[in-house]
Amino acid sequence: MKINENFKRGASVVNKLWDQLDEYIYKNHNVDLLNFDENVLLVEDHFWGLAPAHYESKYYTLKLNELVRITNNKLKEEIKFLNNNIIQYKHEIYNFKVQLENVNNQIKDNIFTLNQIKMKLIN
């Protein structure tokens, strides 16, 4: 099957609908965009046949690589966020430990003072 004018018109309609869908998703959801190279070709002998979104195999390799890049960047951001939280929590734990040690020392001092008072009362 060769690409004819009817196919081109149909592809044009589908592309306009995809553009509207893409715009809606991008405006209403927190998503990353994949870049599309307009030089990628359709393939007549595609596994599922000729269609406006059945591209040559290099396209799928490029898109997979781009998804891996986006995913890796997101993971790096998450790791950085988690590491910052770990550092924050370590500081908070250290400060809490210091407070506990201070309270523990105050309790020990109070017990010592009470024991001194008790000894004076007994004598």
C-alpha positions in Angstrom: 0.0 0.0 0.0 1.4 3.4 -1.0 0.8 6.6 0.9 -1.8 8.5 -1.0 -3.6 11.8 -0.6 -6.4 10.2 1.5 -3.9 8.7 3.8 -2.1 12.1 4.1 -5.4 13.9 4.9 -6.3 11.2 7.5 -2.9 11.5 9.1 -3.2 15.3 9.2 -6.5 15.0 11.1 -5.0 12.5 13.5 -2.0 14.7 14.1 -4.2 17.7 14.9 -6.2 15.5 17.4 -2.9 14.3 19.0 -1.7 17.9 19.3 -4.9 18.9 21.1 -4.6 15.9 23.4 -0.9 16.6 24.1 -1.6 20.2 24.9 -4.4 19.3 27.3 -2.3 16.7 29.1 0.7 19.1 29.3 -1.4 22.0 30.7 -3.3 19.8 33.2 -0.8 17.3 34.4 2.8 17.3 35.7 4.4 15.5 32.8 7.6 15.6 30.8 7.5 15.9 27.1 9.1 13.6 24.6 10.6 15.4 21.6 9.4 14.2 18.2 11.7 14.4 15.3 9.7 15.2 12.2 12.3 13.5 10.0 11.3 10.0 11.2 9.6 8.0 8.5 6.5 5.9 8.4 7.0 2.2 7.5 4.7 0.5 5.0 5.7 -3.0 6.2 5.2 -2.1 9.9 4.2 -5.1 12.1 0.6 -3.6 12.5 0.5 -2.2 9.0 0.7 1.3 7.6 -0.7 4.0 9.9 0.0 7.6 10.9 1.9 6.4 14.0 3.8 3.3 12.7 7.4 4.5 12.4 10.7 3.1 11.3 12.5 1.1 14.0 15.1 3.9 14.8 12.2 6.0 16.1 11.3 3.5 18.8 15.0 3.2 19.9 15.3 7.0 20.1 12.0 7.2 22.2 13.2 4.4 24.5 16.5 6.2 25.0 14.7 9.5 25.8 12.4 7.7 28.3 15.4 6.2 30.0 17.0 9.7 30.1 13.9 11.3 31.6 13.5 8.4 34.1 17.1 8.6 35.2 16.8 12.4 35.7 13.7 11.9 37.8 15.4 9.2 39.9 18.4 11.5 40.4 16.1 14.3 41.6 14.3 11.8 44.0 17.7 10.5 45.3 18.8 14.1 45.9 15.6 14.9 47.7 15.8 11.8 49.9 19.5 12.5 50.7 18.6 16.0 51.8 15.8 14.6 54.0 18.2 12.1 55.5 20.7 14.9 56.3 17.8 16.9 57.9 16.6 14.0 59.9 20.2 13.2 61.1 20.4 16.8 62.4 17.0 16.5 64.1 17.9 13.2 65.7 21.2 14.6 66.9 19.5 17.7 68.4 16.9 15.4 70.1 19.7 13.2 71.5 21.3 16.3 73.0 18.0 17.3 74.5 17.5 13.9 76.0 21.0 13.9 77.4 20.3 17.3 79.0 17.1 16.0 80.5 18.8 12.9 81.7 21.5 15.0 83.4 18.9 17.1 85.0 17.2 14.0 86.3 20.5 12.7 87.7 21.1 16.1 89.4 17.6 16.1 90.9 18.1 12.5 92.2 21.5 13.5 93.7 19.9 16.6 95.3 17.0 14.5 96.6 19.5 11.9 98.0 21.4 14.7 99.8 18.2 16.0 101.3 17.2 12.5 102.3 20.6 12.0 104.0 20.2 15.3 105.9 16.8 14.3 107.1 18.0 10.9 108.3 20.9 12.4 110.2 
